[in-house]
Amino acid sequence: MDNQIIQLEHLTKRFPVGNGFFTALTDITLSFGKGEFAGLVGPSGSGKTTLLNIIGSLDVPSEGKATVLGRSIAELSQKQAANMRNHHIGFIFQTYNLLPVYTVYENVEFALLLQNISAEERRKAVMQALEWVGLTDKEKSKPSMLSGGECQRVAIARSMVKRPKIVLADEPTANLDSKNSHHILQTMQKLNEELGVTFIFSTHDEKVMQYLKRQISLADGKVVADEQVELVSSQ
């Protein structure tokens, strides 16, 4: 795909363990283009989340190079990495990570507070994001008043409200039943198609795999397959 926005070159990641090291990723070379809907697929411990964390500038490679939106992750200062996340990268987690004392509106707005935009602009962006996920009627509700599926839709709205170039979704359906999982995936599929945002999933959920346009299989920290797949209907 043209317009490569993520390039990983011979990337290796090690973590210190006792007197030695644990190698979580070994010699990963991958690239992602604008508008991809791709998944890192594999069992727990295969390196999926570690790879997402590096792409999201939450961690750096031990060896090799990770270039995201034209910037080398290892060369970013903490402030520069935070600025990249605040403006250009959205995150969706399996545990939602919503702030329980805040309303749905406030949880989504939180992603914009570090940006220098007016309250009026924030209001417009938040309501549009809630409209994308079908939750405009829940703007004043607290997370405790929502179902699991609704909480995850709030998390999607929070990740999308800043119009990021990349969304990283780590096991986003892990805590959802089948019906809610498909609803969430169809919502993300629609946002990918309409807004051209690059989505990268970490998953071992067969339901998620049905929606991926590209599956990258990991095992023991290595890429063992990388294939384009047919996309299911969004109906």
HUWOVEN-V221117 format. One record per residue. SS is DSSP state (@ for helix, = for strand, . for the rest). PHI is phi in radians with two decimals (* if undefined). NEAR is the number of other C-alpha atoms within 8 Angstrom. Layout:
# HUWOVEN-V221117
((SS,PHI,NEAR) (SS,PHI,NEAR))
This chain:
# HUWOVEN-V221117
((.,*,6) (.,-1.26,5) (.,1.01,6) (=,-1.10,10) (=,-1.96,12) (=,-2.34,13) (=,-2.31,13) (=,-2.00,13) (=,-2.15,11) (=,0.82,11) (=,-1.42,16) (=,-2.24,14) (=,-2.30,12) (=,-2.11,10) (=,-2.10,8) (=,-1.18,8) (=,-2.39,7) (.,1.05,5) (.,-1.62,5) (=,-2.28,6) (=,-2.39,9) (=,-1.89,8) (=,-1.61,10) (=,-1.52,14) (=,-2.38,15) (=,-2.30,11) (=,0.89,10) (=,-1.53,12) (=,-2.19,9) (=,-2.59,7) (=,-2.47,9) (=,-2.29,10) (=,-1.74,12) (.,-1.05,13) (.,1.47,10) (.,-1.26,14) (=,-2.27,12) (=,-2.10,12) (=,-2.34,13) (=,-1.59,13) (=,-2.00,12) (.,2.87,11) (.,-1.23,8) (.,-0.97,7) (.,1.55,8) (.,-1.49,12) (.,1.86,14) (@,-1.05,15) (@,-1.18,8) (@,-1.03,10) (@,-1.17,9) (@,-1.05,12) (@,-1.11,10) (@,-1.23,13) (@,-1.03,11) (.,-1.46,10) (.,1.11,12) (.,-1.53,8) (.,-2.63,8) (.,-2.22,10) (.,-1.21,12) (.,-1.41,8) (=,-2.47,8) (=,1.40,11) (=,-2.41,13) (=,-2.10,16) (=,-1.98,12) (=,-2.19,11) (.,0.93,6) (.,1.41,7) (=,-2.03,8) (=,-1.34,10) (@,-1.00,14) (@,-1.16,8) (@,-1.65,6) (.,-1.35,10) (.,-1.28,6) (@,-1.01,6) (@,-1.15,7) (@,-1.15,8) (@,-1.13,12) (@,-1.10,9) (@,-1.14,8) (@,-1.09,10) (@,-1.13,11) (@,-1.12,12) (@,-1.88,10) (@,-2.18,11) (=,-2.23,14) (=,-1.80,13) (=,-2.14,9) (=,-2.24,13) (=,-1.99,11) (.,-1.22,10) (.,-1.71,6) (.,1.22,9) (.,0.99,6) (.,-1.45,8) (.,-1.52,7) (.,-1.15,8) (.,-1.46,5) (.,-1.84,10) (=,-1.30,12) (@,-0.97,13) (@,-0.99,11) (@,-1.17,8) (@,-1.10,13) (@,-1.27,15) (@,-1.10,13) (@,-0.92,9) (@,-1.17,12) (@,-1.77,12) (.,-1.17,8) (.,-1.50,7) (.,-1.74,7) (.,-1.50,5) (.,-2.26,8) (.,-1.30,6) (@,-1.07,6) (@,-1.14,6) (@,-1.14,8) (@,-1.10,11) (@,-1.02,9) (@,-1.09,8) (@,-1.18,10) (@,-1.12,13) (@,-1.16,10) (@,-1.15,9) (@,-1.11,12) (@,-1.18,13) (@,-1.17,9) (@,-0.97,10) (.,-1.79,11) (.,1.25,6) (.,-2.24,12) (@,-1.10,8) (@,-1.41,5) (@,-1.93,7) (.,-1.05,10) (.,-1.69,8) (.,-1.39,9) (=,-1.60,11) (@,-0.94,12) (@,-1.14,6) (@,-1.62,6) (.,-1.88,10) (.,-1.35,7) (@,-1.05,8) (@,-1.11,11) (@,-1.17,9) (@,-1.06,12) (@,-1.21,11) (@,-1.16,11) (@,-1.08,14) (@,-1.09,14) (@,-1.14,11) (@,-1.05,14) (@,-1.08,15) (@,-1.25,15) (@,-1.64,11) (.,-1.07,15) (.,-1.57,11) (.,0.93,7) (.,-1.24,13) (.,-1.46,9) (=,-2.35,11) (=,-2.10,15) (=,-1.90,14) (=,-2.06,12) (=,-1.71,13) (.,0.85,12) (.,-1.19,13) (.,-1.87,11) (.,-1.04,7) (.,-1.83,8) (.,-2.05,9) (.,-1.34,7) (@,-1.06,7) (@,-1.08,6) (@,-1.17,9) (@,-1.03,13) (@,-1.15,9) (@,-1.08,8) (@,-1.07,12) (@,-1.15,10) (@,-1.15,10) (@,-1.10,10) (@,-1.19,9) (@,-1.06,11) (@,-1.13,9) (@,-1.13,11) (@,-1.05,14) (@,-1.24,9) (@,-1.45,6) (@,-1.90,6) (.,1.25,10) (.,-1.34,14) (=,-1.41,13) (=,-1.89,13) (=,-2.23,14) (=,-1.77,12) (=,-1.96,14) (=,-2.80,14) (.,-2.25,11) (.,-1.57,9) (@,-1.04,6) (@,-1.11,9) (@,-1.12,12) (@,-1.05,11) (.,-1.10,8) (.,-1.73,10) (.,-1.26,13) (.,-1.51,11) (=,-2.53,12) (=,-2.06,15) (=,-1.96,13) (=,-1.58,11) (=,-1.99,16) (=,-2.58,11) (.,0.91,9) (.,1.37,13) (=,-2.19,12) (=,-1.39,10) (=,-1.90,8) (=,-2.82,8) (=,-2.58,9) (=,-2.43,7) (=,-1.39,7) (.,-2.28,8) (.,-1.26,6) (.,-1.53,8) (.,-1.26,6) (.,-1.11,4) (.,-1.44,6) (.,-1.39,3))
